Amino acid sequence: MLSTPTARLAPLLAALALVLFGLAGPARAQLNLRIGGGAFQPMPIAVTDFSGDPSLGLLVSSVVTNNLRRSGYFVPVEKAKFPESPGFDAVPGFDKWRTAGVQALVTGRVSRDPSGKLKVEFRLWDVTSGQQMTGQQYGADTANARRTGHLISDAVYTKITGLGPWFDSRIAFVDESGSKENRRKRLMVMDQDGANVRALTNGETAVVAPRYSPATQDIAFMTQATGQPPRIQVINLETGSRQAVGKAGSMSTSPRFSPDGRRLVMSVQEGGNADIVVMDLGSKAQTPITNGNAIDTSPTFSPDGSQIVFESDRGGSQQVYVMSATGGNPTRISFGEGSASQPAWSPRGDLIAFTRQRKGGFAICVMKPDGSGERVLTEGFHNEGPTFAPNGQYVLFFRDPGGQGGGKLYMVDITGKVEQPVPTPSYASDPTWSPLLSGK
């Protein structure tokens, strides 16, 4: 049985959602960060060591600092340059912080009640206007102290950027160890910053193409035993239960959940063709929605469930198509040089990410759902497997440099200006981003 931290999150980590008033009123001209334009500069921000419990306070504030730095939209100021150490209940000396070049300031406190339960508080200050922008307190047990750092990071990030939250999420991926000729491939899951890694499979069978459910704590993936066709399995992270799905004896690949988590769309190969099939997870009934002399694969639902994007060689080369989720005539939306594959629909519905192969290189690109506005986010020798963050602002993928090495995970924002490595224990591939944990 797997450990079940997800099942315990709701009762153990309840955001009390209390805005902390009293020291300063809401800012009249709130600080904001314009993302995108050619003159974009990350915002200087200071995150002080949280007072109260020394070890846990430092843990939480360090998580906030590292998250904001990794976002690419903030530059945390070094502690050595802090002009003061403001108490949590005191108004900061804003003139000092302005002189130090700080635009936003985060202060906090971690304390315990008589039962040992934690109370984690923070305030976000607009240094320019000298106003408190927001503040909250969270109740948690000690084991979830780190997660409060992700919740605070999301509160700060969303307040300043106006974008949706994403730090309180997880990433599942294929962990690869061993020689290139005999790789052990296990399904693993971790926090979005690389912490709390745990294995979900033991490596006895190879695992590829995991995909998180947008609505439940389930992950669908492909597994293949030696000499056997690949099969799709679904694992529940709360119970550890696993079930095989798809038609026995046929090759089922590329599973993706519907937005409500009740159906899977997949590619089923029989003979020389592969068609897109939708399966109801309750009844196990399967409905083909393509039927032709082509290889149709990598299907993904739109966020509203009304459409499916997939890749197909029906036009002579692998390209991206969109069709109704109930079937019908697909519309090709990828054009230009080279092939296009592995489409992934943004949770916001505004973009589709995909892999473009051309001139011996692999680019991670985005385009609008009608195929217009194609942009390259990052390009190199071998980039594959795009998957969106819960807020649709970042794309996670893996990059394999070739040779005897292996893949590593990276994330890039949709402007292409921010690219960061994502730490994993070993080589890694096939990432998939979870929905927000706080939404579960």
C-alpha positions, -999 to +999 in steps of 0.1 A: +000+000+000+013+034-009+015+061+017-014+085+014-003+121+021-028+134-005-057+119+013-047+137+045-040+171+031-075+185+034-080+180+072-043+187+080-038+218+060-067+241+061-061+276+049-080+298+073-080+325+047-079+354+071-066+386+057-044+403+083-055+438+088-046+463+114-011+475+105-018+490+071-048+494+048-050+478+013-027+495-012-044+521-033-021+516-063-011+480-061+022+466-072+020+446-103+044+429-127+040+430-165+049+397-180+060+394-215+072+426-232+106+431-246+117+451-216+106+425-190+127+426-159+121+402-129+109+420-097+133+424-068+116+408-037+128+402-002+115+372+018+126+375+054+132+345+077+099+337+093+099+343+130+086+320+158+098+284+155+134+288+142+137+256+121+102+255+106+102+292+100+134+290+080+120+260+061+088+278+051+106+310+041+132+291+021+105+273+001+089+307-007+122+322-017+132+293-040+097+290-056+096+327-065+132+325-079+123+295-100+093+312-115+117+335-133+095+365-125+112+375-092+147+381-080+149+374-043+173+398-027+202+382-007+198+383+031+231+401+035+215+431+017+185+433+040+185+467+057+166+454+088+148+423+102+113+436+107+091+419+133+060+403+120+037+426+140+057+458+131+055+480+100+087+477+080+109+507+074+099+512+038+125+539+031+153+515+040+139+488+018+134+512-011+170+523-008+180+486-010+162+483-043+134+461-030+099+465-045+080+438-026+086+423+009+073+391+025+073+387+063+060+357+082+057+338+115+054+301+124+040+293+158+024+263+176-008+260+196-010+239+228-018+207+207+013+212+186-006+222+155+011+249+134-001+284+126+017+298+097+012+335+089+025+359+062+022+394+050+030+408+015+041+444+015+042+469-014+074+487-006+069+515-031+035+526-017+042+515+019+010+493+020+002+458+029-011+440-002-024+408+014-019+384+043-032+351+054-027+324+080-028+286+076-033+258+100-011+227+094+006+198+112+043+197+113+046+172+084+029+197+061+049+228+071+067+227+037+034+227+018+024+260+035+054+275+018+039+265-016+005+280-006+022+313+004+042+313-028+010+310-048-006+338-028+023+361-034+027+351-071-009+355-080-013+389-061+016+405-079+014+389-114-024+384-117-017+349-130-031+317-115-014+296-088+009+266-096+034+260-068+010+238-048+012+209-074+031+178-082+049+163-112+048+126-122+076+114-145+095+083-157+127+078-136+154+062-157+184+045-142+210+020-154+229+017-187+214+031-220+210-005-232+192-017-200+173+012-186+151+007-155+120+028-159+099+036-129+069+059-124+077+085-098+059+115-083+073+146-065+065+181-056+069+206-084+102+218-070+117+183-068+111+176-031+093+145-016+101+121-044+085+087-042+083+057-065+049+044-076+062+013-096+092-010-089+107-011-124+100-047-131+081-036-162+089-005-183+067+026-178+061+054-203+037+082-210+021+089-176-007+115-175-024+130-144-061+132-142-073+169-141-100+160-115-088+131-094-057+117-078-053+091-106-024+087-131-028+067-163+003+053-179+016+026-203+035-004-191+051-032-211+064-066-199+091-083-221+075-099-251+041-084-244+022-056-261+019-024-240-011-020-217-026+010-201-029+011-163-045+036-139-030+040-104-048+059-076-024+079-054-046+078-024-052+041-022-024+027-043-049+005-062-041-002-099-063-014-127-055-024-163-077-008-189-081-012-227-087-043-248-065-073-240-044-084-270-045-050-287-019-023-284-033+006-263-011+037-259-011+074-251-038+076-224-053+110-214-081+117-190-112+137-197-116+170-177-140+153-152-117+122-149-144+098-158-131+088-193-099+080-210-090+089-246-063+067-261-048+053-292-056+017-300-036-001-327-050-032-345-031-042-376-012-014-393-035+014-382-042+032-349-074+049-341-085+073-313-109+056-288-127+070-258-133+047-229-157+052-200-138+042-168-170+031-150-185+008-176-153+002-196-173+008-228-151+019-257-161+042-285-138+048-315-139+083-328-115+079-357-114+051-383-091+053-412-059+042-428-036+063-406-018+063-373-037+085-350-022+090-315-014+113-286-050+125-281-059+151-255-092+167-245-097+204-245-104+218-210-141+220-216-142+184-229-158+194-262-128+188-285-098+165-289-064+174-303-042+145-316-014+138-340-018+118-372+001+109-404-031+109-425-017+138-445+017+121-452+036+134-422+029+135-385+009+167-379-016+180-353-054+178-358-084+190-338-119+173-339-151+171-319-148+148-289-177+128-303-160+123-337-164+139-371-140+153-396-107+164-381-091+198-390-054+200-394-039+229-374-001+225-377+017+237-408+051+249-417+084+231-419+089+196-404+065+174-384+044+182-353+035+158-325+027+153-288+000+180-285-010+192-250-039+216-244-034+243-219-057+243-188-067+278-197-078+266-232-059+294-250-029+274-263-018+240-275+018+230-268+035+205-291+069+191-303+081+202-337+108+182-354+128+199-382+164+200-395+175+174-370+163+194-340+133+193-317+115+224-306+088+229-279+062+252-295+028+267-287+000+278-310-036+288-306-063+261-310-070+272-345-033+268-355-025+305-356+002+323-337+028+295-336+058+303-314+090+284-305+095+284-267+128+264-268+147+245-294+176+221-293+189+186-301+161+166-285+132+182-266+099+162-261+068+156-241+053+191-233+028+193-204+013+225-189+014+238-153-020+242-136-021+279-144-012+274-181+018+298-178+046+272-179+054+241-200+073+212-186+092+189-210+123+166-211+156+171-230+178+143-239+214+153-251+220+119-266+250+096-260+251+074-230+234+099-208+197+105-204+169+130-203+164+157-178+133+178-170+130+215-178+103+241-177+098+271-199+073+299-196+049+306-225+069+338-234+100+317-239+120+341-217+122+319-187+137+284-188+147+264-157+159+229-149+136+207-127+156+185-103+151+148-104+171+119-086+183+105-119+176+107-156+140+115-163+115+116-192+077+118-199+067+144-173+031+152-165+019+181-142-009+175-116-038+199-111-036+221-080-036+200-048-055+228-030-083+223-056-087+186-046 
